[in-house]
Amino acid sequence: MELIIITGLSGAGKSIAIKSLEDMGFFCIDNLPVSLLPKVVELGSLSENKLDRIGVVIDARGRTFFRELEKELGYLEEGHISHRIIFLEASDAVLIRRYKESRRSHPLSVEKGIAESISEERKLLRPIRERADLVIDTSDYPIERLREDLRRYLTGVEVPGVLQLVIMSFGYKYGIPLDADIVFDIRFLPNPFWVAELKDLNGFDRRVVDYVTGNRTARKFLRDFQKLLDYLIPLYIREGKAFLTLAIGCTGGRHRSVVVAELLSEHLKEAGHPVFLRHRDVDRG
């Protein structure tokens, strides 16, 4: 089992870090009470689907924090459980700015101001910072750089990000998919519905494919659309996006959108991207 413990100053980027681990295939738990750490390890070891990679975020919530964490880290060492501690921090000025922008209260503040709470937390966490395997100051870190550095640290190599693509065909008459990131309307393409011998077929049939793609406008659109996606996907990956749902819509979701979704899926798979293809309305009347 590989256990990654993320801790550090509140507002330093722990939520972003744990999401990055989740994108790398870790089973992740945010804001885990220190006392539950052994139970998570135990359940991960005994699970039928054994968890080989676990990431947890542990926050300082009181003066007993380090004493409790010291005890549980001793448990991990006695059990020879591989673990690494990643400590995130930032300057006081940056942390104060982030709290003002988010309008959230500091977890240690009751009657204290933000600056005093940050100072107290920094003192509280000093021992665990000294034990950390990796300390990252996120004061001037763009989000994508933090993700890249964590990926590099955990894998030991430069690993390009992976974007999980969902290509979905749908019919506008049944509504736009609510989970779509990008919606593209292709109702400008010739509609097989108005051709008697094609009306009752769907976009999987070769005759429908030939009809939809059988003119210069459609072929140019497909080439340009593929080029657009080839340009955009690396940008989404660089930004740190892990999932993208692209919805292709025609009137009924049975002919044109199915054809285009199938062709785009083939192109993206050939380019090496993981693609899940879904035809939402192809079986509707």
C-alpha positions as CSV (number, residue, x, y, z in Angstrom):
1,M,0.0,0.0,0.0
2,E,1.2,3.5,-0.8
3,L,-0.2,6.1,1.6
4,I,0.2,9.8,0.9
5,I,-0.6,12.2,3.8
6,I,-1.2,15.8,2.8
7,T,-1.1,18.4,5.5
8,G,0.0,21.9,6.0
9,L,-1.4,25.4,6.5
10,S,-5.0,26.1,5.9
11,G,-5.4,27.9,2.5
12,A,-2.1,26.6,1.1
13,G,-3.8,24.3,-1.5
14,K,-4.5,21.0,0.2
15,S,-7.9,20.6,-1.6
16,I,-6.2,21.0,-5.0
17,A,-3.5,18.6,-4.0
18,I,-5.9,15.8,-3.0
19,K,-7.9,16.3,-6.2
20,S,-4.7,15.9,-8.1
21,L,-4.0,12.6,-6.3
22,E,-7.5,11.5,-7.1
23,D,-6.9,12.2,-10.8
24,M,-3.8,10.0,-10.6
25,G,-5.8,7.0,-9.3
26,F,-5.5,7.4,-5.6
27,F,-8.5,6.6,-3.3
28,C,-8.7,9.9,-1.5
29,I,-10.3,11.2,1.7
30,D,-10.4,14.9,2.5
31,N,-10.3,16.3,6.1
32,L,-9.7,12.9,7.8
33,P,-9.6,13.0,11.6
34,V,-6.2,11.9,12.7
35,S,-7.6,9.1,14.9
36,L,-9.2,7.5,11.9
37,L,-6.0,7.1,10.0
38,P,-5.3,3.5,11.2
39,K,-8.9,2.5,10.4
40,V,-8.5,3.7,6.8
41,V,-5.3,1.7,6.4
42,E,-6.9,-1.4,7.9
43,L,-10.0,-1.1,5.7
44,G,-7.9,-0.5,2.6
45,S,-5.9,-3.7,3.4
46,L,-8.9,-5.9,4.1
47,S,-11.1,-4.7,1.3
48,E,-12.0,-7.2,-1.4
49,N,-10.9,-4.6,-3.9
50,K,-7.6,-3.9,-2.0
51,L,-6.6,-0.2,-2.1
52,D,-3.0,0.1,-3.2
53,R,-2.9,3.9,-3.3
54,I,-4.5,6.0,-0.7
55,G,-4.3,9.8,-0.2
56,V,-5.6,11.7,2.8
57,V,-5.8,15.3,3.9
58,I,-5.3,15.9,7.6
59,D,-5.8,19.4,9.0
60,A,-4.7,20.9,12.3
61,R,-7.9,21.4,14.3
62,G,-6.6,21.8,17.8
63,R,-3.6,21.8,20.1
64,T,-3.6,18.0,20.4
65,F,-3.1,17.6,16.7
66,F,0.6,16.8,16.6
67,R,0.5,14.5,19.6
68,E,-2.3,12.5,17.9
69,L,-0.5,12.5,14.5
70,E,2.8,11.4,16.1
71,K,1.0,8.4,17.7
72,E,-0.6,7.4,14.4
73,L,2.6,7.8,12.4
74,G,4.2,5.5,14.9
75,Y,1.5,3.0,14.1
76,L,2.3,3.2,10.4
77,E,6.0,2.8,11.0
78,E,5.5,-0.2,13.3
79,G,3.3,-1.8,10.7
80,H,5.9,-1.1,7.9
81,I,3.3,0.7,5.9
82,S,4.8,2.8,3.2
83,H,3.8,6.5,3.6
84,R,5.0,9.9,2.6
85,I,4.0,13.3,4.1
86,I,3.5,16.3,1.8
87,F,3.4,19.6,3.6
88,L,1.9,22.7,1.9
89,E,2.6,26.2,3.1
90,A,2.4,29.8,1.8
91,S,3.4,33.2,3.1
92,D,1.2,35.0,5.6
93,A,0.3,37.7,3.1
94,V,-0.9,35.2,0.5
95,L,-2.9,33.1,3.0
96,I,-4.6,36.3,4.3
97,R,-5.5,37.3,0.7
98,R,-6.9,33.9,-0.1
99,Y,-9.1,33.9,3.0
100,K,-10.4,37.4,2.2
101,E,-11.1,36.3,-1.4
102,S,-12.9,33.1,-0.3
103,R,-14.7,34.9,2.7
104,R,-14.1,31.8,4.8
105,S,-13.0,31.7,8.4
106,H,-9.8,30.1,9.5
107,P,-10.4,26.7,11.2
108,L,-8.5,27.8,14.3
109,S,-10.1,31.2,14.6
110,V,-12.8,31.7,17.3
111,E,-12.2,35.2,18.5
112,K,-8.9,35.7,16.8
113,G,-8.1,37.4,13.6
114,I,-6.9,35.6,10.5
115,A,-3.2,36.7,10.9
116,E,-3.1,35.5,14.5
117,S,-4.8,32.2,13.6
118,I,-2.2,31.6,10.8
119,S,0.6,32.3,13.2
120,E,-0.8,29.8,15.7
121,E,-1.3,27.2,13.1
122,R,2.2,27.6,11.8
123,K,3.7,27.0,15.3
124,L,1.3,24.0,15.8
125,L,2.5,22.4,12.5
126,R,6.2,23.1,12.8
127,P,7.0,19.6,14.1
128,I,5.2,17.8,11.3
129,R,6.7,20.1,8.7
130,E,10.2,18.9,9.9
131,R,9.1,15.3,9.4
132,A,7.6,16.0,5.9
133,D,9.1,14.2,2.9
134,L,8.2,17.1,0.6
135,V,7.5,20.8,1.5
136,I,5.9,23.0,-1.2
137,D,5.5,26.7,-0.8
138,T,2.4,27.5,-3.0
139,S,2.6,31.3,-2.6
140,D,3.4,31.9,-6.3
141,Y,2.2,28.5,-7.6
142,P,-0.3,28.4,-10.5
143,I,-2.7,25.5,-10.0
144,E,-1.4,23.6,-12.9
145,R,2.2,23.8,-11.6
146,L,1.2,22.3,-8.3
147,R,-0.5,19.4,-10.1
148,E,2.5,18.8,-12.3
149,D,5.0,18.9,-9.4
150,L,2.9,16.4,-7.4
151,R,2.7,14.1,-10.4
152,R,6.4,14.3,-10.9
153,Y,7.2,13.7,-7.3
154,L,4.9,10.7,-6.9
155,T,5.8,9.0,-10.2
156,G,9.5,10.0,-10.5
157,V,9.0,11.0,-14.1
158,E,7.5,13.6,-16.2
159,V,4.0,12.3,-16.9
160,P,1.7,14.1,-19.2
161,G,-1.8,14.7,-17.9
162,V,-4.6,12.5,-19.1
163,L,-8.0,13.9,-20.0
164,Q,-10.9,11.5,-19.9
165,L,-13.2,12.4,-22.8
166,V,-16.9,11.6,-23.0
167,I,-18.4,12.1,-26.4
168,M,-22.2,12.1,-26.4
169,S,-24.8,12.4,-29.1
170,F,-28.2,13.8,-28.2
171,G,-31.4,15.2,-29.7
172,Y,-32.4,18.8,-29.0
173,K,-36.0,17.8,-28.9
174,Y,-35.2,15.9,-25.7
175,G,-33.2,18.7,-24.1
176,I,-29.6,19.6,-23.7
177,P,-27.5,17.3,-21.5
178,L,-27.0,19.0,-18.1
179,D,-23.5,17.4,-17.6
180,A,-22.0,18.6,-20.9
181,D,-19.0,20.9,-20.8
182,I,-19.2,21.7,-24.5
183,V,-22.4,21.6,-26.6
184,F,-22.1,21.7,-30.3
185,D,-25.1,22.1,-32.6
186,I,-24.8,20.3,-36.0
187,R,-28.3,20.8,-37.3
188,F,-26.8,22.6,-40.3
189,L,-25.8,19.2,-41.8
190,P,-28.2,17.5,-44.2
191,N,-30.9,15.6,-42.3
192,P,-31.5,12.0,-43.3
193,F,-34.9,12.1,-41.5
194,W,-36.3,13.8,-44.7
195,V,-35.1,11.0,-46.9
196,A,-37.7,8.2,-47.1
197,E,-35.3,5.3,-47.3
198,L,-33.1,6.7,-44.4
199,K,-35.7,8.0,-42.1
200,D,-36.1,4.8,-40.0
201,L,-32.4,4.0,-39.9
202,N,-29.9,5.5,-37.5
203,G,-26.3,6.9,-37.6
204,F,-24.7,3.5,-37.3
205,D,-25.9,2.5,-40.8
206,R,-23.4,3.0,-43.6
207,R,-26.0,4.6,-45.8
208,V,-26.7,7.3,-43.2
209,V,-23.0,7.9,-42.7
210,D,-22.5,8.4,-46.4
211,Y,-25.4,10.8,-46.6
212,V,-24.3,12.9,-43.7
213,T,-20.7,13.1,-44.8
214,G,-21.3,13.1,-48.5
215,N,-20.9,16.8,-49.2
216,R,-18.0,19.3,-49.1
217,T,-19.4,21.3,-46.2
218,A,-19.7,18.3,-44.0
219,R,-16.2,17.0,-44.8
220,K,-14.6,20.4,-44.2
221,F,-16.6,20.8,-40.9
222,L,-15.3,17.4,-39.6
223,R,-11.7,18.2,-40.5
224,D,-11.9,21.6,-38.9
225,F,-13.7,20.2,-35.8
226,Q,-11.0,17.5,-35.4
227,K,-8.3,20.2,-35.7
228,L,-10.1,22.3,-33.1
229,L,-10.2,19.4,-30.6
230,D,-6.5,18.5,-31.3
231,Y,-5.7,22.1,-30.4
232,L,-7.9,22.4,-27.3
233,I,-7.3,19.1,-25.6
234,P,-3.7,19.7,-24.7
235,L,-4.7,23.1,-23.3
236,Y,-7.4,21.5,-21.1
237,I,-4.8,19.0,-19.9
238,R,-2.3,21.7,-19.1
239,E,-5.0,23.6,-17.2
240,G,-5.4,20.4,-15.1
241,K,-8.8,19.3,-16.3
242,A,-9.3,15.6,-15.9
243,F,-12.8,15.1,-17.4
244,L,-14.5,16.7,-20.4
245,T,-17.9,15.9,-21.8
246,L,-18.5,17.0,-25.4
247,A,-22.2,16.8,-26.5
248,I,-23.0,16.7,-30.2
249,G,-26.7,17.6,-30.9
250,C,-29.0,17.3,-33.9
251,T,-32.8,17.4,-33.9
252,G,-33.7,13.9,-32.8
253,G,-30.3,12.4,-31.8
254,R,-30.6,9.4,-34.1
255,H,-28.8,10.4,-37.3
256,R,-26.4,13.3,-37.7
257,S,-25.2,13.5,-34.1
258,V,-24.6,9.8,-33.9
259,V,-22.5,9.9,-37.1
260,V,-20.4,12.8,-36.0
261,A,-19.9,11.5,-32.5
262,E,-18.7,8.1,-33.9
263,L,-16.2,9.8,-36.3
264,L,-14.9,12.2,-33.6
265,S,-14.5,9.2,-31.2
266,E,-12.5,7.3,-33.7
267,H,-10.2,10.3,-34.4
268,L,-9.6,10.9,-30.7
269,K,-8.9,7.3,-29.9
270,E,-6.4,7.2,-32.8
271,A,-4.7,10.2,-31.2
272,G,-4.3,8.2,-28.0
273,H,-7.0,9.8,-25.8
274,P,-9.2,7.7,-23.6
275,V,-12.7,8.1,-24.9
276,F,-16.1,6.9,-23.7
277,L,-18.8,7.1,-26.3
278,R,-22.5,7.5,-25.4
279,H,-25.6,7.9,-27.6
280,R,-28.3,9.3,-25.4
281,D,-31.3,9.4,-27.7
282,V,-30.5,7.0,-30.6
283,D,-33.2,4.5,-29.6
284,R,-35.9,7.1,-29.1
285,G,-38.7,7.2,-31.6
